[in-house]
Amino acid sequence: MLAGTIGSRPIGTPENARARQYIVDQLRFFGYDVRVQEIDAQRRELGSTAHVSNIIAVKAGPDRTALGLVSHYDSVPEAPGAGDDGIGVAVSLEAARLLAARADRKHTVFVLVTDGEESGLMGARGLTADRTVMQQLAAYINVEATGAAGPAVLFETGPANGWIVKPWAAAAPHPRGASYAIEIYKRLPNDTDFSVFKQRDIPGLNFALVGDSYAYHTARDSADRLTDQALQWTGENTVATAIALDAMDLTARTDRTQTFFDIGRTVALSWGPVTAWLIAIVALGAGVLAWFKVLAASIRLVGLARWILDAVWSLVGVAAVAAAMIGGTWALRAARTVYHPWYAHPDRLFLMLLALGVLAGWSVIRIGALLPRRAHAPRHPVLVWSFTLPVWILIAGGMAAGAATAGYLWTLPLLVAGVALLLVPVTNVAALRAISVVVLAVAGALWLRDALELLRFVVALMGRLPIITPVWVYAALMLAAGAMVVPPFIAAVAATRPLLRPSILTAVLLVAVAVTAGLAYAAPAYTNAQPQRRQARLIVEPNAATATYEVGSQEPGLDLDQGAPGGWYRATDVPKASITVGRYPLPFVFRTTGPVPGEPPATVSEFSLKQIAAGTELTMTIVPKAPGLTAIFTLPDGLQPQRTSLPGIVSRGRWRAVYMGVPAEGVTWRASFKTGVETKLPATVGTVLSSRFPGGNGWQSLPSWLPQEHVVWDLDIAWILATPQVIPPVPLIR
């Protein structure tokens, strides 16, 4: 309903209002008391205001303390918003229906469906001003999405997540989540409504679909993209977790940060910081003792000199593997006309890098065979562990100290390896191989699936960041996983006898590299389902005959369809305008001038200066002709108001205030200034931002010359509005 029938629903649009009414009707049908919070939410640190309409639905329970289901119903202008966040609303509504029908429900249920999440989390900011919500909400589940496949991943918790993670780990039938994601997410330029509630010290669980993230914030984020399995698994996990939370004392609090992860979407494990430190200490202690044991055995086996030579040769092998993978990525890029030829089919790149890495490692082994015979060491598992354990010890210790919620990825394999190696005789090859298989199983369970999903997610993530992806990124991620999986694998299969026909393996690896490289080279860089992200913007001065056009992307080509303005050139500076405009933060930006696309979608209906006792009062009103606009009030250089009706900040040297979702009646800004600046105030500028090209094609209203088969567009038009002539007020005569 939201993404298909209603469609894109940015803040302040008729589609936004229609979606809101649909959700309100559904919740009332389920027996909830529903009200809509209308509020001008503000974020003073950003100088932003937005009129939001939040849906607050309440189903009273025996306990006044409330459990919340949180999602947002708005979308970005360029997306239908099925994943972000239609699935969150759908799951919240169905969970609300099921919870309302439970006779044994303990707590009050809040269903909080926010507006303006895509406009700087304004809806959640507005909810924090609602006294009932803030007083009663004790815990909540937030459902989001950057992808279309699931189940939704538990990627953020808190604050102090110890007690709230346990019901998810115990009750979710398809648990998917890991605490290492917390360390990754806090380093990404992303936020959700969860961020606002977390600042208010309300504990919660933040879930998001992350599989197939290509459609995020694009025109491809449609309902048919979401898998039925993603909807079912996310819904079942949410309901089961909510029921488990409802059975608990929601007022309980802990200051512990929990380690958690799932195993094959079947079972989830969770433990507190004391257990995490105990595991780390035992793992490090056992690892050190085991290393001394295997090191002594290795030196007895081959001698110190040969052990050192073998260690150095192992480092050479690792360097060769890294160089081959990075070099392969560079070569694939150099052979194509785009910088991200793997974007649409990243698995082909990963297979090619895997084949190159194995071939490089095998080549180092074969070159080692050419060394003098006395330099050869036997292929014994104890040697592998003598080289591996010190590396694992260093990484595990560093991660346990610096990223505690991610430390289990290293401490658990080290714990199993260290304890097992202490318990068996290191001269028993069969026992060492058995131990290696067990360690491989543990490391593989922790690393292999998550590493593959992370690699795919990073490809899509890099596609929406304004940078050219460094060639080392994917090799580094694969090497990180390989450092935990490859050593126990080698120890498990290491042959103490010479290989009979090593040339056969060499030939197989060469064929594998040729095949995978060919597949990677032949793969289309961008497709309709995995499109290239590009941006376009126009800057329109008042009463001008031409406008400034810019197109930017990660790729060097302009590639526009027939009808586009001519005269494009590569731009490296900021465009000239009567307002301060930043440079497009993209590697490749092209600029030209072209005809003004039409009339501005808003007017300045009032601009007045009034003399007051303390100085001058400015009043400015912008009235829209189209919905969903953002208004910006910008003062001349060096001026700042003493008092203002809208919060503002200084950006690029000029004070500005932003109002998102301008209502039909318009928005009025009033500000007062000290005496002496009257003559400068008439240079104040009003601007509106729109994402719709007048007379454009399709529901996005894009210019016809923007190709859309393998491309998705983020269009912004800055309309600088004409200001009525005013005469600065004459200071009062005293």
PENORTA-V655946 format. One record per residue. N is the residue number from 1. RES is the residue in one small letter. SS is DSSP state (hx for helix, st for strand, lp for the rest). D_LAST is the distance of its C-alpha to the last C-alpha in whole Angstrom. Layout:
# PENORTA-V655946
N_RES_SS_D_LAST ; N_RES_SS_D_LAST
This chain:
# PENORTA-V655946
1_m_lp_66 ; 2_l_hx_62 ; 3_a_hx_63 ; 4_g_hx_66 ; 5_t_hx_65 ; 6_i_hx_61 ; 7_g_lp_61 ; 8_s_lp_58 ; 9_r_lp_55 ; 10_p_lp_52 ; 11_i_lp_49 ; 12_g_lp_47 ; 13_t_lp_50 ; 14_p_hx_53 ; 15_e_hx_55 ; 16_n_hx_53 ; 17_a_hx_53 ; 18_r_hx_57 ; 19_a_hx_58 ; 20_r_hx_56 ; 21_q_hx_57 ; 22_y_hx_61 ; 23_i_hx_60 ; 24_v_hx_59 ; 25_d_hx_62 ; 26_q_hx_64 ; 27_l_hx_63 ; 28_r_hx_63 ; 29_f_hx_67 ; 30_f_lp_68 ; 31_g_lp_66 ; 32_y_lp_63 ; 33_d_st_60 ; 34_v_st_57 ; 35_r_st_54 ; 36_v_st_51 ; 37_q_st_48 ; 38_e_st_45 ; 39_i_st_42 ; 40_d_st_40 ; 41_a_st_41 ; 42_q_st_39 ; 43_r_st_40 ; 44_r_lp_37 ; 45_e_lp_39 ; 46_l_lp_40 ; 47_g_lp_37 ; 48_s_st_39 ; 49_t_st_39 ; 50_a_st_41 ; 51_h_st_42 ; 52_v_st_46 ; 53_s_st_48 ; 54_n_st_51 ; 55_i_st_54 ; 56_i_st_55 ; 57_a_st_58 ; 58_v_st_60 ; 59_k_st_64 ; 60_a_lp_64 ; 61_g_lp_66 ; 62_p_lp_68 ; 63_d_st_66 ; 64_r_st_62 ; 65_t_st_61 ; 66_a_st_61 ; 67_l_st_63 ; 68_g_st_61 ; 69_l_st_62 ; 70_v_st_59 ; 71_s_st_59 ; 72_h_st_56 ; 73_y_lp_57 ; 74_d_lp_54 ; 75_s_lp_55 ; 76_v_lp_54 ; 77_p_lp_54 ; 78_e_lp_57 ; 79_a_lp_59 ; 80_p_lp_61 ; 81_g_lp_61 ; 82_a_hx_64 ; 83_g_hx_64 ; 84_d_hx_61 ; 85_d_hx_60 ; 86_g_hx_63 ; 87_i_hx_65 ; 88_g_hx_63 ; 89_v_hx_62 ; 90_a_hx_66 ; 91_v_hx_67 ; 92_s_hx_65 ; 93_l_hx_66 ; 94_e_hx_69 ; 95_a_hx_69 ; 96_a_hx_67 ; 97_r_hx_69 ; 98_l_hx_72 ; 99_l_hx_70 ; 100_a_hx_69 ; 101_a_lp_73 ; 102_r_lp_74 ; 103_a_lp_76 ; 104_d_lp_75 ; 105_r_lp_72 ; 106_k_lp_70 ; 107_h_st_66 ; 108_t_st_64 ; 109_v_st_63 ; 110_f_st_60 ; 111_v_st_60 ; 112_l_st_57 ; 113_v_st_56 ; 114_t_st_53 ; 115_d_lp_51 ; 116_g_lp_49 ; 117_e_hx_51 ; 118_e_hx_51 ; 119_s_hx_48 ; 120_g_lp_47 ; 121_l_lp_49 ; 122_m_hx_46 ; 123_g_hx_48 ; 124_a_hx_50 ; 125_r_hx_46 ; 126_g_hx_45 ; 127_l_hx_48 ; 128_t_lp_47 ; 129_a_lp_45 ; 130_d_lp_47 ; 131_r_hx_48 ; 132_t_hx_52 ; 133_v_hx_53 ; 134_m_hx_51 ; 135_q_hx_53 ; 136_q_hx_56 ; 137_l_st_57 ; 138_a_st_59 ; 139_a_st_61 ; 140_y_st_61 ; 141_i_st_63 ; 142_n_st_61 ; 143_v_st_63 ; 144_e_st_62 ; 145_a_st_63 ; 146_t_lp_63 ; 147_g_lp_67 ; 148_a_lp_69 ; 149_a_st_72 ; 150_g_lp_73 ; 151_p_lp_73 ; 152_a_lp_69 ; 153_v_st_69 ; 154_l_st_68 ; 155_f_st_65 ; 156_e_st_63 ; 157_t_st_63 ; 158_g_st_61 ; 159_p_lp_59 ; 160_a_lp_62 ; 161_n_lp_65 ; 162_g_hx_68 ; 163_w_hx_68 ; 164_i_hx_67 ; 165_v_hx_69 ; 166_k_hx_72 ; 167_p_hx_73 ; 168_w_hx_72 ; 169_a_hx_75 ; 170_a_hx_77 ; 171_a_hx_77 ; 172_a_lp_76 ; 173_p_lp_79 ; 174_h_lp_78 ; 175_p_lp_75 ; 176_r_lp_74 ; 177_g_st_71 ; 178_a_st_71 ; 179_s_lp_69 ; 180_y_hx_69 ; 181_a_hx_67 ; 182_i_hx_64 ; 183_e_hx_64 ; 184_i_hx_64 ; 185_y_hx_61 ; 186_k_lp_59 ; 187_r_lp_59 ; 188_l_lp_58 ; 189_p_lp_55 ; 190_n_lp_55 ; 191_d_lp_54 ; 192_t_lp_55 ; 193_d_hx_54 ; 194_f_hx_56 ; 195_s_hx_53 ; 196_v_hx_51 ; 197_f_hx_53 ; 198_k_hx_54 ; 199_q_hx_51 ; 200_r_lp_51 ; 201_d_lp_54 ; 202_i_lp_56 ; 203_p_st_60 ; 204_g_st_61 ; 205_l_st_63 ; 206_n_st_62 ; 207_f_st_65 ; 208_a_st_65 ; 209_l_st_67 ; 210_v_lp_68 ; 211_g_st_71 ; 212_d_lp_71 ; 213_s_hx_67 ; 214_y_hx_67 ; 215_a_hx_65 ; 216_y_lp_62 ; 217_h_lp_59 ; 218_t_lp_61 ; 219_a_lp_62 ; 220_r_lp_66 ; 221_d_lp_65 ; 222_s_lp_67 ; 223_a_hx_69 ; 224_d_hx_72 ; 225_r_hx_71 ; 226_l_lp_71 ; 227_t_lp_75 ; 228_d_hx_76 ; 229_q_hx_77 ; 230_a_hx_73 ; 231_l_hx_72 ; 232_q_hx_75 ; 233_w_hx_75 ; 234_t_hx_71 ; 235_g_hx_72 ; 236_e_hx_75 ; 237_n_hx_73 ; 238_t_hx_70 ; 239_v_hx_72 ; 240_a_hx_74 ; 241_t_hx_71 ; 242_a_hx_69 ; 243_i_hx_72 ; 244_a_hx_73 ; 245_l_hx_69 ; 246_d_hx_69 ; 247_a_lp_72 ; 248_m_lp_71 ; 249_d_lp_68 ; 250_l_lp_65 ; 251_t_lp_63 ; 252_a_lp_65 ; 253_r_lp_64 ; 254_t_lp_65 ; 255_d_lp_63 ; 256_r_lp_66 ; 257_t_lp_66 ; 258_q_lp_69 ; 259_t_st_71 ; 260_f_st_73 ; 261_f_st_75 ; 262_d_st_77 ; 263_i_st_80 ; 264_g_lp_81 ; 265_r_lp_79 ; 266_t_lp_82 ; 267_v_st_81 ; 268_a_st_78 ; 269_l_st_78 ; 270_s_st_75 ; 271_w_st_75 ; 272_g_lp_72 ; 273_p_hx_71 ; 274_v_hx_74 ; 275_t_hx_76 ; 276_a_hx_75 ; 277_w_hx_75 ; 278_l_hx_78 ; 279_i_hx_80 ; 280_a_hx_78 ; 281_i_hx_79 ; 282_v_hx_83 ; 283_a_hx_83 ; 284_l_hx_82 ; 285_g_hx_84 ; 286_a_hx_87 ; 287_g_hx_86 ; 288_v_hx_86 ; 289_l_hx_89 ; 290_a_hx_91 ; 291_w_hx_90 ; 292_f_hx_92 ; 293_k_hx_95 ; 294_v_hx_95 ; 295_l_hx_94 ; 296_a_hx_97 ; 297_a_hx_99 ; 298_s_hx_98 ; 299_i_hx_98 ; 300_r_hx_102 ; 301_l_hx_102 ; 302_v_hx_101 ; 303_g_lp_100 ; 304_l_hx_97 ; 305_a_hx_97 ; 306_r_hx_98 ; 307_w_hx_95 ; 308_i_hx_93 ; 309_l_hx_94 ; 310_d_hx_94 ; 311_a_hx_90 ; 312_v_hx_89 ; 313_w_hx_91 ; 314_s_hx_89 ; 315_l_hx_85 ; 316_v_hx_87 ; 317_g_hx_87 ; 318_v_hx_84 ; 319_a_hx_82 ; 320_a_hx_85 ; 321_v_hx_84 ; 322_a_hx_80 ; 323_a_hx_80 ; 324_a_hx_82 ; 325_m_hx_80 ; 326_i_hx_77 ; 327_g_hx_79 ; 328_g_hx_80 ; 329_t_hx_77 ; 330_w_hx_76 ; 331_a_hx_79 ; 332_l_hx_78 ; 333_r_hx_74 ; 334_a_hx_76 ; 335_a_hx_78 ; 336_r_lp_76 ; 337_t_lp_73 ; 338_v_lp_71 ; 339_y_lp_69 ; 340_h_lp_70 ; 341_p_lp_74 ; 342_w_lp_74 ; 343_y_lp_71 ; 344_a_lp_73 ; 345_h_lp_77 ; 346_p_hx_76 ; 347_d_hx_79 ; 348_r_hx_81 ; 349_l_hx_79 ; 350_f_hx_79 ; 351_l_hx_83 ; 352_m_hx_83 ; 353_l_hx_81 ; 354_l_hx_84 ; 355_a_hx_87 ; 356_l_hx_86 ; 357_g_hx_85 ; 358_v_hx_88 ; 359_l_hx_90 ; 360_a_hx_88 ; 361_g_hx_89 ; 362_w_hx_93 ; 363_s_hx_93 ; 364_v_hx_92 ; 365_i_hx_95 ; 366_r_hx_97 ; 367_i_hx_96 ; 368_g_hx_97 ; 369_a_lp_100 ; 370_l_lp_101 ; 371_l_lp_100 ; 372_p_lp_104 ; 373_r_hx_105 ; 374_r_hx_105 ; 375_a_hx_101 ; 376_h_lp_101 ; 377_a_lp_100 ; 378_p_lp_102 ; 379_r_lp_99 ; 380_h_lp_99 ; 381_p_hx_97 ; 382_v_hx_96 ; 383_l_hx_95 ; 384_v_hx_92 ; 385_w_hx_91 ; 386_s_hx_91 ; 387_f_hx_89 ; 388_t_hx_86 ; 389_l_hx_86 ; 390_p_hx_84 ; 391_v_hx_81 ; 392_w_hx_81 ; 393_i_hx_81 ; 394_l_hx_78 ; 395_i_hx_76 ; 396_a_hx_76 ; 397_g_hx_75 ; 398_g_hx_72 ; 399_m_hx_71 ; 400_a_hx_72 ; 401_a_hx_70 ; 402_g_hx_67 ; 403_a_lp_67 ; 404_a_hx_69 ; 405_t_hx_69 ; 406_a_hx_71 ; 407_g_lp_73 ; 408_y_hx_76 ; 409_l_hx_76 ; 410_w_hx_78 ; 411_t_hx_79 ; 412_l_hx_81 ; 413_p_hx_83 ; 414_l_hx_83 ; 415_l_hx_84 ; 416_v_hx_87 ; 417_a_hx_89 ; 418_g_hx_88 ; 419_v_hx_90 ; 420_a_hx_93 ; 421_l_hx_94 ; 422_l_hx_94 ; 423_l_hx_97 ; 424_v_lp_99 ; 425_p_lp_101 ; 426_v_lp_99 ; 427_t_lp_103 ; 428_n_lp_103 ; 429_v_hx_102 ; 430_a_hx_103 ; 431_a_hx_100 ; 432_l_hx_98 ; 433_r_hx_98 ; 434_a_hx_97 ; 435_i_hx_95 ; 436_s_hx_93 ; 437_v_hx_93 ; 438_v_hx_92 ; 439_v_hx_89 ; 440_l_hx_88 ; 441_a_hx_88 ; 442_v_hx_85 ; 443_a_hx_83 ; 444_g_hx_84 ; 445_a_hx_83 ; 446_l_hx_80 ; 447_w_hx_79 ; 448_l_hx_81 ; 449_r_hx_79 ; 450_d_hx_76 ; 451_a_hx_76 ; 452_l_hx_77 ; 453_e_hx_74 ; 454_l_hx_72 ; 455_l_hx_73 ; 456_r_hx_72 ; 457_f_hx_69 ; 458_v_hx_68 ; 459_v_hx_69 ; 460_a_hx_67 ; 461_l_hx_64 ; 462_m_hx_64 ; 463_g_hx_64 ; 464_r_lp_61 ; 465_l_lp_59 ; 466_p_lp_58 ; 467_i_lp_60 ; 468_i_lp_64 ; 469_t_lp_66 ; 470_p_lp_68 ; 471_v_lp_71 ; 472_w_lp_72 ; 473_v_hx_70 ; 474_y_hx_73 ; 475_a_hx_76 ; 476_a_hx_74 ; 477_l_hx_74 ; 478_m_hx_77 ; 479_l_hx_78 ; 480_a_hx_76 ; 481_a_hx_79 ; 482_g_hx_82 ; 483_a_hx_81 ; 484_m_hx_82 ; 485_v_hx_85 ; 486_v_hx_87 ; 487_p_hx_88 ; 488_p_hx_90 ; 489_f_hx_91 ; 490_i_hx_93 ; 491_a_hx_94 ; 492_a_hx_95 ; 493_v_hx_97 ; 494_a_lp_98 ; 495_a_lp_102 ; 496_t_lp_104 ; 497_r_lp_106 ; 498_p_lp_106 ; 499_l_lp_104 ; 500_l_lp_107 ; 501_r_lp_106 ; 502_p_hx_102 ; 503_s_hx_102 ; 504_i_hx_102 ; 505_l_hx_99 ; 506_t_hx_97 ; 507_a_hx_98 ; 508_v_hx_97 ; 509_l_hx_93 ; 510_l_hx_93 ; 511_v_hx_94 ; 512_a_hx_91 ; 513_v_hx_89 ; 514_a_hx_90 ; 515_v_hx_90 ; 516_t_hx_86 ; 517_a_hx_85 ; 518_g_hx_86 ; 519_l_hx_85 ; 520_a_hx_81 ; 521_y_hx_81 ; 522_a_hx_82 ; 523_a_lp_80 ; 524_p_lp_77 ; 525_a_lp_73 ; 526_y_lp_72 ; 527_t_lp_73 ; 528_n_lp_71 ; 529_a_lp_72 ; 530_q_lp_70 ; 531_p_lp_68 ; 532_q_st_66 ; 533_r_st_62 ; 534_r_st_60 ; 535_q_st_56 ; 536_a_st_54 ; 537_r_st_51 ; 538_l_st_49 ; 539_i_st_45 ; 540_v_st_44 ; 541_e_lp_41 ; 542_p_lp_39 ; 543_n_lp_41 ; 544_a_lp_43 ; 545_a_lp_47 ; 546_t_st_48 ; 547_a_st_48 ; 548_t_st_49 ; 549_y_st_52 ; 550_e_st_53 ; 551_v_st_56 ; 552_g_st_57 ; 553_s_st_60 ; 554_q_lp_62 ; 555_e_lp_65 ; 556_p_lp_65 ; 557_g_lp_66 ; 558_l_lp_63 ; 559_d_lp_66 ; 560_l_lp_64 ; 561_d_lp_66 ; 562_q_lp_66 ; 563_g_lp_63 ; 564_a_lp_61 ; 565_p_lp_58 ; 566_g_lp_60 ; 567_g_lp_59 ; 568_w_lp_58 ; 569_y_st_58 ; 570_r_st_58 ; 571_a_lp_54 ; 572_t_lp_53 ; 573_d_lp_50 ; 574_v_lp_47 ; 575_p_lp_46 ; 576_k_lp_43 ; 577_a_lp_41 ; 578_s_lp_37 ; 579_i_lp_37 ; 580_t_lp_39 ; 581_v_lp_42 ; 582_g_lp_45 ; 583_r_lp_48 ; 584_y_lp_51 ; 585_p_lp_53 ; 586_l_lp_56 ; 587_p_lp_59 ; 588_f_st_59 ; 589_v_st_56 ; 590_f_st_57 ; 591_r_st_54 ; 592_t_st_54 ; 593_t_st_52 ; 594_g_st_53 ; 595_p_st_52 ; 596_v_lp_49 ; 597_p_lp_51 ; 598_g_lp_49 ; 599_e_lp_46 ; 600_p_lp_43 ; 601_p_lp_44 ; 602_a_st_41 ; 603_t_st_37 ; 604_v_st_34 ; 605_s_st_33 ; 606_e_st_29 ; 607_f_st_27 ; 608_s_st_23 ; 609_l_st_20 ; 610_k_st_17 ; 611_q_st_13 ; 612_i_st_13 ; 613_a_lp_11 ; 614_a_lp_13 ; 615_g_st_13 ; 616_t_st_16 ; 617_e_st_19 ; 618_l_st_22 ; 619_t_st_25 ; 620_m_st_28 ; 621_t_st_31 ; 622_i_st_35 ; 623_v_st_38 ; 624_p_st_41 ; 625_k_lp_44 ; 626_a_lp_47 ; 627_p_lp_47 ; 628_g_lp_47 ; 629_l_lp_44 ; 630_t_st_42 ; 631_a_st_38 ; 632_i_st_36 ; 633_f_st_33 ; 634_t_st_32 ; 635_l_lp_29 ; 636_p_lp_29 ; 637_d_lp_30 ; 638_g_lp_28 ; 639_l_lp_26 ; 640_q_lp_26 ; 641_p_lp_24 ; 642_q_lp_22 ; 643_r_st_24 ; 644_t_st_26 ; 645_s_lp_29 ; 646_l_lp_32 ; 647_p_lp_33 ; 648_g_lp_33 ; 649_i_st_34 ; 650_v_st_34 ; 651_s_st_37 ; 652_r_lp_38 ; 653_g_lp_35 ; 654_r_st_33 ; 655_w_st_31 ; 656_r_st_33 ; 657_a_st_34 ; 658_v_st_37 ; 659_y_st_38 ; 660_m_st_42 ; 661_g_lp_44 ; 662_v_lp_41 ; 663_p_lp_42 ; 664_a_lp_43 ; 665_e_lp_39 ; 666_g_lp_37 ; 667_v_st_35 ; 668_t_st_31 ; 669_w_st_29 ; 670_r_st_26 ; 671_a_st_24 ; 672_s_st_20 ; 673_f_st_19 ; 674_k_st_17 ; 675_t_lp_14 ; 676_g_lp_15 ; 677_v_lp_18 ; 678_e_hx_17 ; 679_t_hx_20 ; 680_k_hx_23 ; 681_l_hx_23 ; 682_p_lp_25 ; 683_a_lp_28 ; 684_t_lp_28 ; 685_v_st_32 ; 686_g_st_34 ; 687_t_st_37 ; 688_v_st_40 ; 689_l_st_44 ; 690_s_st_47 ; 691_s_lp_51 ; 692_r_lp_52 ; 693_f_lp_53 ; 694_p_lp_52 ; 695_g_lp_56 ; 696_g_lp_58 ; 697_n_st_61 ; 698_g_lp_62 ; 699_w_lp_60 ; 700_q_lp_58 ; 701_s_lp_57 ; 702_l_st_58 ; 703_p_lp_58 ; 704_s_lp_62 ; 705_w_lp_62 ; 706_l_lp_62 ; 707_p_lp_65 ; 708_q_lp_66 ; 709_e_lp_70 ; 710_h_lp_69 ; 711_v_st_65 ; 712_v_st_63 ; 713_w_st_59 ; 714_d_st_56 ; 715_l_st_53 ; 716_d_st_49 ; 717_i_st_47 ; 718_a_st_44 ; 719_w_st_42 ; 720_i_st_39 ; 721_l_lp_37 ; 722_a_lp_35 ; 723_t_lp_31 ; 724_p_lp_30 ; 725_q_lp_27 ; 726_v_lp_24 ; 727_i_lp_21 ; 728_p_lp_18 ; 729_p_lp_15 ; 730_v_lp_12 ; 731_p_lp_9 ; 732_l_lp_6 ; 733_i_lp_4 ; 734_r_lp_0
